[in-house]
Amino acid sequence: KKLQEVIEREERDGRVIGGENTTEQQRRRQELQQRMDIDDSDIVIQGSSTTRLSRKQ
């Protein structure tokens, strides 16, 4: 219930929850992925060594 209230308040204030419709938000996300050298479709598992697996694997 509390989460729903927060979401409704944010939407009322003009913020879109869970949406990335603006080109500015998409550009920022793309820049972050490039800086991190990782795609958000990858899963990073850390243990004794870092391994990158595609979700398709």
VOGU-3710 file (C-alpha; in Angstrom, 3 decimals, decimal comma):
1> kklqeviere> 0,000/0,000/0,000  2,797/2,414/0,933  4,616/1,798/-2,353  1,452/2,500/-4,330  1,044/5,823/-2,490  4,613/6,814/-3,338  4,121/5,915/-7,007  0,874/7,878/-7,200  2,501/10,920/-5,574  5,463/10,795/-7,966
11> erdgrvigge> 3,165/10,533/-10,978  1,059/13,412/-9,682  4,219/15,521/-9,423  4,927/14,807/-13,088  7,512/12,074/-12,745  7,096/8,898/-14,763  7,772/5,754/-12,764  9,469/2,960/-14,691  9,401/4,885/-17,966  12,304/5,961/-20,104
21> ntteqqrrrq> 10,456/7,820/-22,798  12,659/10,887/-23,095  15,732/10,870/-25,279  17,731/12,466/-22,449  17,074/9,497/-20,157  17,917/7,043/-22,931  21,129/8,945/-23,695  22,193/8,922/-20,041  21,532/5,199/-19,765  23,551/4,527/-22,916
31> elqqrmdidd> 26,465/6,638/-21,637  26,425/4,774/-18,326  26,514/1,414/-20,106  29,450/2,568/-22,239  31,393/3,809/-19,202  30,771/0,578/-17,335  31,588/-1,513/-20,431  28,597/-3,714/-19,734  25,222/-4,150/-21,337  22,181/-4,430/-19,119
41> sdiviqgsst> 21,361/-7,687/-20,877  24,479/-9,200/-19,286  24,504/-10,756/-15,848  27,607/-10,324/-13,728  28,331/-13,038/-11,180  31,104/-12,321/-8,721  32,976/-14,951/-6,824  36,640/-15,802/-6,872  36,640/-14,374/-10,385  34,218/-12,152/-12,292
51> trlsrkq> 32,282/-13,889/-15,063  30,048/-12,282/-17,664  27,275/-14,414/-19,164  24,723/-13,500/-21,769  21,119/-14,109/-20,744  20,843/-16,384/-23,761  23,450/-18,756/-22,326
//
